[in-house]
Amino acid sequence: MAAALGKPKSTVHSWSVRGSVPDDAKAEIIAKSDELGFGVELADFYPALRPSS
């Protein structure tokens, strides 16, 4: 994903370790994941938005 976003691996890794992605990167991640078929959506960043099952 780092390469697809044009970000250093260390940046994306730090998001993973921290468990948080900066708000200004989320739209780009969602768009790029759609292009690549990963299916990331806004609720992946905000678990409270996920419907209860």
C-alpha distance (Angstrom), angle and dihedral (degrees) to the residues before:
residue distance angle dihedral
M1 . . .
A2 3.80 . .
A3 3.80 91.6 .
A4 3.80 92.0 45.5
L5 3.80 89.9 52.7
G6 3.79 93.7 43.0
K7 3.80 89.9 -122.1
P8 3.80 127.7 131.5
K9 3.80 113.5 -96.8
S10 3.79 88.5 -123.4
T11 3.82 90.4 60.2
V12 3.79 94.8 51.8
H13 3.81 90.5 42.2
S14 3.80 90.6 53.6
W15 3.81 89.4 53.3
S16 3.79 88.8 53.6
V17 3.80 94.4 47.1
R18 3.79 91.5 46.1
G19 3.79 91.5 45.8
S20 3.78 90.4 -132.7
V21 3.79 136.8 95.4
P22 3.81 119.7 -155.9
D23 3.79 111.9 -104.9
D24 3.80 92.0 -123.7
A25 3.83 90.7 60.2
K26 3.80 98.8 48.3
A27 3.82 98.9 82.5
E28 3.80 91.1 49.6
I29 3.81 91.1 49.1
I30 3.81 91.8 50.3
A31 3.81 92.2 48.4
K32 3.80 94.1 46.1
S33 3.81 92.3 45.8
D34 3.82 89.3 53.6
E35 3.81 89.7 52.6
L36 3.81 90.4 50.0
G37 3.81 95.7 42.0
F38 3.81 97.1 -114.8
G39 3.80 95.5 126.2
V40 3.80 99.5 -142.1
E41 3.79 110.7 170.6
L42 3.80 136.6 -175.2
A43 3.81 92.2 -97.2
D44 3.81 88.5 62.3
F45 3.80 87.1 68.9
Y46 3.81 94.7 40.5
P47 3.82 109.7 39.8
A48 3.82 91.3 -174.7
L49 3.82 87.4 69.3
R50 3.81 92.2 61.4
P51 3.80 113.0 105.2
S52 3.78 114.9 -113.7
S53 3.76 114.5 -111.4
